[in-house]
Amino acid sequence: MNICYRKFMKPLLDRVAALLFLCILSPLLFLIAVAVKISSPGPFLYIAERTGYRGKPFRIWKFRTMVQDAEKKGGGTTSLNDPRIFPLGKILRRWKLDELPQLINVLKGEMSFVGPRPELPIYSEQYSEEELAIFNVLPGITDYSSVEFRSLDKVVGEGDADAVYMEKVFKRKNALRLRYARELSISTDAKILLATVRVLFKN
């Protein structure tokens, strides 16, 4: 049953659900896109490279929540009260609305609703041999680490966010990603989706 779910049911459910949500949420997606364009100069989408299934790079889609060319003005990890985030961006991040364009990644088969959150190449290149097993499953919009590190900016603080991330978060996140790769099942996915909704509205 688990092999059937992993190879056939999960990809099919992902794409059907992604298409359904894109149709239902299209008015909201349009409004957010317009709001981002009005709120901050630059494109409404942020498209960046991440490391995906089998270690292959892909381009992840998000609504832009930071000033244009933010990566040139700071590190890859967002710090607490990061000045690069514009006001609307804070709201989108709080409710995870910036992640909605990843439905397109799911529809394209590059991501799943549930799976290890994909990393920047500068971080994934530092995976140990054991951690490479993370690439055996599709990356996802949410996973164990998304639930545990719901407020990552509070964990890394206002200082050198990249350094704190590598010291206190990186290995723990990878342990949770590996856990998902080993436990992948329909019950695991359902549990993570419910936990994600719970922490989102609790926050």
C-alpha positions in Angstrom: 0.0 0.0 0.0 2.8 2.4 0.9 4.7 1.8 -2.4 1.4 2.3 -4.3 0.7 5.6 -2.4 4.3 6.8 -2.9 4.6 6.1 -6.6 1.1 6.5 -7.9 -1.5 7.9 -5.5 0.5 10.7 -4.0 1.6 12.3 -7.3 -1.9 12.0 -8.7 -3.5 13.5 -5.6 -0.9 16.3 -5.5 -1.6 17.3 -9.1 -5.4 17.1 -8.9 -5.5 19.0 -5.6 -3.0 21.6 -7.0 -5.2 22.2 -10.1 -8.3 22.4 -8.0 -6.8 24.9 -5.5 -5.4 27.0 -8.3 -8.9 27.3 -9.9 -10.6 28.0 -6.6 -7.9 30.5 -5.3 -7.3 32.3 -8.6 -9.2 35.5 -7.4 -7.1 35.6 -4.2 -3.9 34.9 -6.2 -4.7 37.8 -8.5 -5.5 40.2 -5.6 -2.2 39.3 -3.8 -0.2 39.8 -7.0 -1.7 43.3 -7.5 -1.2 44.1 -3.8 2.5 43.1 -4.0 3.0 45.2 -7.1 1.4 48.3 -5.4 3.2 47.8 -2.1 6.8 47.4 -3.4 8.6 48.2 -6.6 9.5 45.1 -8.6 7.9 41.8 -9.8 5.1 40.2 -7.7 6.8 36.8 -7.9 10.0 35.7 -6.4 11.5 32.8 -8.4 14.7 31.2 -7.0 16.7 28.1 -7.4 16.3 25.3 -4.9 17.6 21.7 -4.8 14.9 19.2 -5.5 14.3 15.5 -6.2 17.4 13.5 -6.7 19.5 16.6 -6.1 18.4 18.3 -9.3 17.9 22.1 -9.2 14.5 23.6 -9.9 12.9 27.1 -9.6 10.6 27.6 -6.7 7.8 30.1 -7.0 6.7 32.5 -4.2 5.0 35.8 -3.9 7.7 38.3 -3.3 7.8 39.5 0.4 11.1 41.3 0.4 12.5 44.3 -1.4 13.8 43.7 -4.9 17.3 42.1 -5.1 17.1 41.3 -1.3 19.6 38.6 -1.7 22.2 41.2 -2.5 21.4 43.1 0.7 21.6 40.2 3.1 22.0 36.5 3.7 19.9 33.5 2.7 18.2 33.3 6.1 15.6 35.8 7.1 16.4 37.4 10.5 13.9 38.6 13.1 12.6 42.0 12.0 14.5 41.8 8.8 14.4 45.2 7.2 14.3 43.7 3.7 10.7 42.5 4.3 8.1 45.2 3.4 4.9 45.5 5.5 2.6 43.5 3.2 5.3 40.8 3.0 5.1 40.4 6.8 1.4 39.6 6.5 1.9 37.2 3.6 4.6 35.4 5.6 2.6 35.2 8.8 -0.2 33.4 7.0 2.1 31.5 4.6 0.2 33.1 1.7 3.5 33.8 0.0 3.8 30.0 -0.6 0.6 29.7 -2.7 2.4 30.0 -6.1 4.1 26.7 -5.2 0.9 25.1 -6.3 2.4 25.6 -9.8 5.5 23.7 -8.7 3.2 20.9 -7.4 1.2 20.9 -10.7 4.5 20.6 -12.6 5.6 17.6 -10.5 8.6 19.4 -9.0 7.1 19.5 -5.5 4.5 17.8 -3.3 2.1 19.3 -0.8 4.0 17.3 1.9 7.7 16.7 1.6 11.1 17.9 2.8 11.3 21.7 2.4 13.8 22.4 -0.4 17.0 24.2 0.5 19.1 26.8 -1.2 22.0 25.1 -3.0 24.5 26.8 -0.7 23.0 24.7 2.1 22.1 21.5 0.3 25.7 21.2 -0.9 26.7 20.7 2.7 24.5 17.6 3.2 26.3 14.6 4.7 26.2 11.3 2.9 23.4 10.2 5.1 21.4 13.4 4.5 21.5 12.8 0.7 18.6 10.4 1.3 16.5 13.6 1.6 16.6 13.8 -2.2 14.9 10.4 -2.5 11.5 12.1 -2.2 9.9 15.1 -3.7 10.4 18.3 -1.8 7.2 19.8 -0.3 5.3 22.9 0.7 5.2 21.7 4.3 6.9 19.0 6.4 7.9 18.2 10.0 10.5 21.1 10.0 7.9 23.6 8.8 5.8 22.8 11.8 8.6 22.8 14.3 10.2 25.9 13.0 7.0 27.8 12.2 8.6 31.0 13.5 12.2 30.5 12.2 13.0 34.2 12.4 12.5 34.1 16.2 14.9 31.2 16.5 17.7 32.9 14.5 17.2 36.3 16.0 18.3 39.7 14.8 22.1 39.1 14.5 23.9 36.9 12.0 20.9 34.8 10.9 22.9 32.6 8.5 25.4 31.7 11.2 22.7 30.9 13.8 20.8 28.8 11.2 23.9 26.7 10.5 24.7 26.3 14.2 21.2 25.7 15.7 18.8 24.8 12.9 20.4 23.2 9.9 21.1 19.7 11.4 17.8 19.6 13.2 15.9 20.4 10.0 17.8 17.7 8.1 17.0 15.2 10.8 13.3 16.0 10.4 13.6 15.8 6.6 15.2 12.4 6.9 12.5 11.3 9.2 9.9 12.2 6.6 11.8 10.4 3.8 11.8 7.2 6.0 8.2 7.5 7.2 6.5 8.7 4.0 2.9 7.3 4.0 -0.7 8.6 3.6 -1.0 8.7 7.4 2.2 10.7 7.8 1.1 13.2 5.1 -2.3 13.6 6.8 -0.7 14.1 10.2 1.7 16.8 8.9 -1.1 18.6 6.9 -3.3 18.7 10.1 -0.4 19.9 12.2 0.4 22.6 9.7 -3.1 24.0 9.7 -3.1 23.8 13.5 0.1 25.9 14.0 -0.9 28.3 11.3 -4.2 29.3 13.0 -2.7 29.0 16.5 -0.1 31.6 15.5 
